[in-house]
Structure formats: C-alpha cells, structure tokens
Amino acid sequence: MSRTIKRHFIKEILIISILSGIAISAEAVVNVQVLSATIKDQRIEGASVILQKNGEQSVNAISNTQGQASLNSSFADDSSTLLIIKKAGYSNLIVKCPCSGMTYAISTVMNNLDGMRIVLNWGELPTDLDSHLIFPSNHIYFNSKTGSNGSDAKLDVDDTTSYGPETITIEKKHNSERYVYAVHNYSDFSIPRSDRLSKSGAKVFVYVGQTLIRTYYVPTNTVGNLWTVFAVTESGELQDYNSITGITGDVRLGNTELQGVIEHTSVQTISYSADNQNRAYDLNKQGENAYHSGNLDESIRLYQSAIELDGSYGQAYSNLGLAFQKSGRVAEAMWANRKAIALANGPTAATVRASSHFNNGKIYEAAGQWSDALREYQYAKNDKANPVYDKAIQRMKEKQ
C-alpha cells in the first residue's frame, strides 16, 4: 500500500471512529419505574416499555422485579418522543416524554360500563400533590377516601412522597350528576403564587374500560397551587378546564372552596387550525376505509389520531364509537357516543344524537341494565321519531 493511500485510509478510519464516538456519546439512558395504579407501591414486573419517535427504530425493554426498566435511546428524551407501556390485563399507557426518572402507574382493565379511573403522576417536586373529585353531596380525597354512602367512587392510592400515583376510581358514574377533578399542591397550600405545580411535570391519565381515553399535562409557566383539570358532565361527556389558580384556604380543600373555584373557572375553549381540521378529515376517511375493510384496531387508531388534531370533530367520535362497539370495547364506545352527542350540530345533529343514544341503549340492554337502556332509548326518541326506538322502549318497559 502506498504512503498516500495509507494516509487516506488512516484518515478515513479516524473519521469513522470519531463519528462512531459521537453516536455512542449521544445515546441516552431513559430509566422509568412501572407501578400499579390501584395497589399502593406494587411494582409491575414484565411490562413492555417502549420508546417511539417518528422515523426512528423503537427501543424496547422489560420491567424487572422492581418495576424498573432502562432503555438506551439514540434520540432525545423530549416531547417528540413517546413512551408506551403494555402488559396483559392492563390498559396501554401512552405518554409524551421527557420520561427519564419518572414513575408511571398502569391501570387494570375496568369491566363496568359507567366506570372511570383517574391516575395522577408527577416528578420529584413538590413532594405532595393531592387528587380531588367533587360531585353532588360527595368529595373524594385523602381525608374522605370513599365519600358518603352510595358514592360509587374511591381514592385507591394516596401518595405523599413524590412521583405518585394518586388514583381515583369511579365505579359507576351517577346519571345527571356533574363531576369535577382537580389537583391540589398540598406542599404549597399556603403559597397561592407558587409556581412549583406548573413545574412538577404532572400528568393526569383518564381510563375507561381497557382504554386510556385522555391525557392532561399540567400547564407550564403559571403560578397557582390548584389545577382544575376536567369535568364529567351530567350526560357523561368530558369537558376540559386545564386551568391553574391560587387558593389560601384549608389545607384539606373543602367542598365550599373547591366549588367556588369551579364556578369561577371557565371551561377551556380550543380553536383548531384549518390545517389540523383538514388533516383530521383525511385521517377520519382513512379510518372509515379501515373499518369497512374489517381492520378495527387500525380504524380506532386513525379515528383517535383525527380527534387529537381536531377535538371538536363530532363525526370522528361517532365513528370511533361504532368501531369500539364492534371490537367489543363497549364502555369506550359509550364514552365516544356521548362526546358525539355533545358535539352534534347542523342539519344532521338530531340524527347523530338519536343514533348515538340508541347505540348506548343497545349496550346497556346487552348488559342487562334495563332502566339505563330505557333512558337511552327514550332520549333517542326525543331527538328523532323512529319505530325502532318505540319497539326498544316497549321492550324495556316489559322487563321492568
């Protein structure tokens, strides 16, 4: 080999070595812990933990006996990366990063039609965030974990030492009652202008059936020690507050004070760009094609993607309800149908509402919940006359 060729060869080797070194040094280790959302401090072994980023190969790990998983990732631990946790018997968890050093709690599948599970996780500071659920004659929180008799809701897990989870389960949502969920920074209860809640990395995961239906991220760059997150309306629709305010009252955050905050907190209004709406329309059409081809999982994914882009897209919710129902995920179908009812507008609004109520009635009827089915069938008839609805109403009356 000539000296000239040898010099070039050595130079190339050095360049490759340097580039390889850069690639290796850019690799980050993401450490997470997986716990049960409903049993305090129970570590989940054998969960699949996955990091995903568009255009990149996924990174996988399995949680050990301590519920810990380490993933060597070549892409950044930031909001462009998704963390997915899967385990049989549990709902899949999907969350935006940063994720390293965080603890995540996964929810066992719920089988009740009108149930909901709300799971709060956050970072190291502040050490104590508290979950609160308020609804007529009830307030579920650390000092009243089961509420009054017949509340059908409970605080499963309370955490006072950072990270969470804090979990509230609604076993059966009461019809015609409004529920509001909020997070109180107990560590800074006397500091209404603290910004530590907005810096906590807090996330709220909402589960129905076997599905994570909504994730809320704490607003950042905001002062206040109370995060009013969302409401479940009288008819079962989710409404977003996602607002932080400051309070100085009792550290236990009594009903009166929380109700006062709710009454002065506006439901969040979100505008969706024309580009997002157009992309959502395309995804919804793709979902319809997948549905008609019998690919239910793909249709559900596409409808959910459309809704992420345009949360006011009633047709996508209606389609999602049908896909959930056909795939046997009936609690999720009812949730999607209720949102479709709330969003229905224009000349087809009555038809959308009636058909969605009717579908919910069929789900209740199949579960043997005759009075609930009758109510939904009557709602359907109120929106639009149809002999099918009349027959369903009569059928339920005969079963009473």
C-alpha positions in Angstrom: 0.0 0.0 0.0 1.5 3.4 -1.0 2.0 6.1 1.7 -0.6 8.3 0.1 -3.2 5.6 0.1 -2.2 4.6 3.6 -2.6 8.2 4.8 -6.1 8.4 3.3 -7.0 5.1 4.8 -5.9 6.1 8.3 -7.7 9.4 7.9 -11.0 7.6 7.0 -10.6 5.3 9.9 -10.1 8.2 12.2 -13.2 10.0 10.8 -15.3 6.8 11.3 -14.0 6.4 14.8 -14.8 10.0 15.7 -18.3 9.8 14.2 -18.9 6.5 16.0 -17.8 8.0 19.2 -20.2 10.9 18.7 -23.1 8.5 18.0 -22.3 6.5 21.1 -22.0 9.6 23.3 -25.3 10.9 22.0 -27.1 7.7 23.3 -29.2 8.4 26.4 -30.4 6.1 29.0 -34.0 6.5 30.0 -34.9 5.0 33.3 -38.5 4.6 34.4 -40.4 2.7 37.0 -43.8 0.9 36.5 -46.3 0.6 39.4 -49.9 -0.4 39.8 -52.4 2.4 39.7 -54.7 0.7 42.2 -52.4 -1.1 44.7 -50.0 1.2 46.6 -46.3 0.6 45.9 -47.0 -2.6 43.9 -44.2 -2.9 41.4 -45.1 -4.3 38.0 -42.8 -6.9 36.6 -42.8 -8.0 33.0 -44.3 -4.9 31.4 -43.1 -4.0 27.9 -41.7 -0.4 27.9 -41.2 1.2 24.5 -39.8 4.5 23.3 -41.0 5.6 19.9 -40.2 8.5 17.7 -41.3 9.1 14.1 -38.7 7.9 11.6 -36.6 6.1 14.3 -36.4 2.5 15.3 -38.3 1.8 18.5 -36.4 1.0 21.7 -37.7 -1.8 24.0 -37.2 -3.0 27.5 -39.0 -5.3 30.0 -39.6 -4.1 33.6 -37.7 -6.1 36.3 -39.0 -7.4 39.6 -38.7 -3.8 41.0 -40.8 -2.5 38.1 -37.7 -0.7 36.7 -36.8 -0.5 33.0 -33.8 1.1 31.4 -33.8 2.0 27.7 -30.7 3.0 25.7 -32.0 5.5 23.2 -30.3 7.4 20.4 -33.0 10.1 20.3 -33.8 12.9 22.7 -35.9 12.4 25.8 -38.2 15.3 24.9 -41.8 15.9 23.7 -41.1 14.5 20.3 -40.7 11.0 21.9 -43.5 8.8 23.1 -43.3 6.3 26.0 -45.6 3.3 25.7 -46.2 0.7 28.5 -48.0 -2.5 27.8 -48.9 -5.6 29.9 -51.7 -8.2 29.6 -54.7 -7.3 31.8 -53.8 -3.6 31.9 -54.6 -0.7 29.7 -51.8 0.5 27.5 -50.2 3.7 28.7 -49.0 6.2 26.1 -47.4 9.5 27.3 -45.2 12.2 25.8 -41.7 12.5 27.3 -39.4 13.7 29.0 -39.7 10.4 30.8 -36.4 9.5 32.4 -36.5 9.3 36.2 -40.3 9.2 36.2 -42.7 6.7 37.7 -45.7 5.6 35.8 -48.7 3.6 37.0 -50.7 1.4 34.8 -54.4 0.7 35.2 -56.1 -2.8 35.3 -58.8 -3.2 32.8 -62.2 -2.0 34.0 -65.3 -4.1 33.1 -68.1 -1.7 34.3 -69.9 0.3 31.7 -70.1 3.6 33.6 -66.7 3.4 35.3 -63.7 5.7 35.0 -60.2 5.7 36.5 -58.1 8.8 37.0 -54.4 8.5 37.7 -52.1 11.3 38.6 -48.3 11.1 38.3 -45.7 13.9 38.7 -42.0 14.5 39.3 -39.8 14.8 42.4 -41.1 18.2 43.5 -43.4 19.2 45.0 -43.5 16.1 47.2 -47.2 16.1 47.8 -49.9 16.6 45.2 -53.5 15.6 46.1 -56.3 14.4 43.8 -59.8 15.7 44.5 -63.1 14.6 42.9 -66.2 16.6 43.8 -69.8 15.8 42.8 -73.2 16.2 44.4 -73.0 15.5 48.2 -69.5 14.0 47.8 -65.9 14.9 47.8 -63.3 12.2 47.3 -59.8 13.0 48.6 -57.3 11.8 51.2 -59.5 12.7 54.2 -62.6 11.1 52.6 -61.4 8.2 50.5 -64.8 6.6 49.9 -67.1 9.7 50.2 -70.6 9.2 51.6 -72.7 6.1 51.3 -73.5 5.3 47.7 -70.8 7.5 46.3 -69.6 4.6 43.9 -66.2 6.3 43.9 -63.0 5.9 46.0 -59.4 7.1 46.4 -57.5 3.9 45.7 -53.9 5.2 46.2 -52.7 8.3 48.1 -49.1 9.4 47.7 -47.2 12.0 49.8 -43.6 11.4 48.8 -43.2 12.5 45.2 -44.0 10.9 41.8 -47.4 9.3 42.6 -49.5 7.6 41.6 -52.6 9.1 43.1 -55.6 7.2 41.8 -59.4 7.8 42.0 -61.8 5.2 40.6 -65.4 5.9 39.7 -67.1 2.5 39.9 -70.4 3.9 38.5 -70.9 7.4 37.3 -74.3 8.7 38.5 -76.5 9.9 35.7 -77.4 13.6 35.7 -74.6 14.4 38.1 -71.6 16.6 37.3 -68.1 15.5 38.5 -65.1 17.8 38.7 -61.5 16.5 39.1 -58.7 18.8 40.4 -55.1 18.5 41.7 -54.1 20.5 44.8 -50.4 21.3 45.6 -50.6 20.3 49.3 -46.9 21.0 49.8 -47.6 24.7 49.0 -51.1 25.0 50.3 -50.3 28.4 51.9 -48.5 29.8 48.9 -51.1 30.7 46.3 -48.5 32.2 43.9 -46.2 29.2 44.0 -45.1 28.0 40.5 -44.0 24.5 41.6 -47.2 22.9 40.5 -46.6 24.1 36.9 -43.0 22.8 37.1 -44.0 19.4 38.5 -44.4 17.6 35.2 -47.8 16.4 36.5 -49.9 14.3 34.1 -53.4 13.0 34.6 -54.4 9.8 32.8 -58.1 9.1 32.3 -59.2 5.4 31.6 -62.5 3.9 30.5 -62.8 0.2 30.1 -59.5 -1.0 28.8 -58.5 2.2 27.1 -56.6 5.4 28.0 -59.0 7.9 26.6 -57.4 11.2 27.6 -54.2 12.6 29.0 -53.8 16.0 30.6 -50.5 17.8 31.0 -50.1 20.4 33.7 -50.0 24.0 32.2 -46.4 25.4 32.5 -45.1 28.9 33.3 -48.1 29.5 35.5 -48.4 30.4 39.2 -51.0 28.8 41.5 -51.5 25.8 43.7 -54.7 24.3 42.4 -55.0 22.7 38.9 -58.7 22.3 37.9 -58.3 19.6 35.3 -61.6 18.5 33.8 -65.3 17.7 34.4 -67.5 14.8 33.5 -70.9 16.4 32.6 -74.3 15.2 33.7 -74.6 13.3 30.4 -71.1 11.7 30.7 -69.0 14.0 28.3 -65.5 15.1 29.3 -65.1 18.9 29.5 -61.6 20.4 29.8 -60.8 23.1 32.4 -57.0 22.6 32.4 -56.5 25.8 34.5 -54.3 26.7 37.4 -55.3 29.2 40.1 -54.1 30.1 43.6 -56.0 29.5 46.8 -55.2 30.1 50.5 -57.9 28.1 52.3 -58.0 25.0 54.4 -55.2 22.5 53.5 -57.9 19.9 53.1 -59.5 21.9 50.4 -63.1 21.8 51.5 -66.2 21.4 49.3 -67.2 25.1 49.5 -63.8 26.5 48.4 -63.3 24.0 45.6 -66.9 24.6 44.4 -66.1 28.4 44.5 -63.1 27.9 42.3 -65.0 25.7 39.8 -67.8 28.2 39.5 -65.3 30.9 38.5 -63.2 28.7 36.2 -64.2 28.7 32.6 -64.3 25.5 30.5 -61.4 25.6 28.2 -62.2 26.7 24.6 -59.8 25.4 22.0 -59.5 26.6 18.4 -58.3 24.1 15.8 -56.4 25.4 12.7 -57.7 24.8 9.2 -54.7 22.6 8.6 -55.4 20.4 11.6 -59.1 20.2 10.6 -58.1 19.1 7.0 -55.6 16.5 8.3 -58.2 15.2 10.8 -60.7 14.9 7.9 -58.2 12.8 5.9 -57.5 10.6 8.9 -61.2 10.1 9.5 -61.6 9.0 5.9 -58.7 6.6 6.3 -60.4 5.3 9.5 -63.6 4.7 7.6 -61.8 2.7 4.9 -60.0 0.6 7.6 -63.3 0.0 9.3 -65.1 -1.2 6.2 -62.1 -3.4 5.5 -62.5 -5.1 8.9 -59.4 -3.6 10.4 -60.9 -2.4 13.6 -57.7 -1.7 15.6 -56.4 0.4 12.7 -59.7 2.3 12.3 -59.7 3.1 16.1 -56.1 4.4 15.9 -56.9 6.6 12.9 -60.1 8.0 14.5 -58.2 8.8 17.7 -55.5 10.5 15.6 -58.1 12.6 13.9 -59.6 13.6 17.3 -56.1 14.6 18.6 -55.9 17.0 15.7 -59.4 18.3 16.0 -61.2 17.6 19.3 -64.4 19.1 18.0 -64.8 16.6 15.2 -68.1 15.0 16.1 -68.2 12.6 13.2 -64.8 11.1 14.2 -66.2 10.5 17.7 -69.3 8.9 16.2 -67.2 6.6 14.0 -64.9 5.8 17.0 -68.0 4.7 19.0 -69.0 2.3 16.3 -65.5 0.9 16.0 -65.2 0.5 19.7 -68.6 -1.2 19.9 -67.8 -3.7 17.1 -64.5 -4.6 18.7 -66.2 -5.4 22.0 -64.9 -2.3 23.9 -68.3 -1.2 24.9 -67.5 1.1 27.8 -65.2 3.1 25.4 -68.0 3.1 22.8 -70.4 4.7 25.2 -67.9 7.4 26.1 -67.3 8.2 22.4 -71.0 8.2 21.7 -71.6 10.7 24.5 -69.0 13.0 23.1 -70.6 12.7 19.6 -73.9 13.7 21.1 -72.4 16.8 22.8 -70.7 17.9 19.6 -73.6 17.2 17.2 -74.5 20.3 15.2 -76.0 21.3 11.8 -78.8 19.6 9.9 -77.8 16.1 10.9 -77.5 16.9 14.6 -80.7 15.2 15.7 -79.9 12.1 13.7 -76.4 11.8 15.2 -77.8 12.3 18.8 -80.6 9.8 18.3 -78.4 7.1 16.8 -75.7 7.5 19.5 -78.3 7.3 22.3 -79.8 4.2 20.6 -76.3 2.6 20.4 -75.7 3.3 24.1 -79.2 1.8 24.8 -78.3 -1.4 23.0 -75.1 -1.7 25.0 -77.0 -1.3 28.3 -79.6 -3.8 27.1 -77.0 -6.4 26.3 -75.6 -5.9 29.8 -79.0 -6.4 31.4 -79.2 -2.8 32.7 -82.8 -2.3 31.6 -83.5 1.1 33.3 -80.4 2.6 31.8 -81.3 1.2 28.4 -84.8 2.6 28.6 -83.5 6.0 29.4 -81.2 6.0 26.4 -83.9 4.7 24.1 -86.2 7.5 25.3 -83.5 10.1 24.6 -83.2 8.7 21.1 -86.9 9.0 20.5 -86.9 12.6 21.9 -84.3 13.5 19.3 -85.9 11.7 16.3 -89.1 9.7 15.8 -88.4 6.1 14.7 -90.5 2.9 15.1 -87.3 1.0 16.1 -86.9 3.3 19.1 -90.6 2.7 20.0 -90.1 -1.0 20.0 -87.0 -0.8 22.1 -88.8 1.4 24.7 -91.7 -1.1 24.9 -89.2 -4.0 25.2 -87.5 -2.3 28.2 -90.8 -1.4 29.9 -91.8 -5.1 29.8 -88.6 -6.0 31.6 -89.0 -3.5 34.4 
